[in-house]
């Protein structure tokens, strides 16, 4: 079977530009690198991770000069979100891809949920993807571009003690379908629902990790490249819209 990266070497995104939110590290950085390897110019969004973002930009620009920039914004602040969208749509003369990856994730135990937690989880996982899509829409319409939201399998199958996060991702999942209808035919909108790809930075015990893996038919965790490859696939296939692809090793079967 031909390796997927043999296909990728066709530079499918040459002269395209992509804004990836939360792209300084972890999954966002892998997505950014994969899009860049396939010819795209990158806008690396970050909130606090300035050093990591600038390091990634330097790495990408060494590979291809003037092909990446870093932009800071707190996506919970409307003025910063709108400024990010305006600058991102202008720095490479337009915008072809919006990848809504930035996300807050932590437990909210019922009876102890605070309004600040609600505001933070809703802002990063639902509100920001909506308003970034709206702000970037004129540029994306001009380029016949696409929007890809990173969701979660927990949008469909709730995780205990994470009711706010799961609700926000469920709203994001419906946002994909609603915007796909509203923005057609000019702009495509799709989503990706990862399973066990990266363990949370807060850490889980080995026993907890093993318990999760035992419920996955493929009996293993995924790799960030599995998600990045799916982003690339959706970016390049111009006859898919309104879909949410699960990349979870079959986890939703159990």
Buried (B, 14 or more C-beta within 10 A) or exposed (E): EEEEEEBBEEEBBEEBBBBBBBBBBBBBBBBBBBBBBBBBBBBBBBBEBEEBBBBBBEBBBEEBEEBBBBBBBBBBEBEBBBBBBEBBBEBBEBBBBBBBBBBBBBBBEEEEBEEEBBEBBBBBBBBBBBBBBBBBBEBBEBBEBBBBBBBBBBBBBBBEEBBBBBBBBBBBBBBBBBBBEEBEEEBBBBBBBBBBBBEEEEEEEEEEBEEBBEBBEEEEBBEBBBBBBBBBBBBBEEEBBBBBBBBBBEBBEE
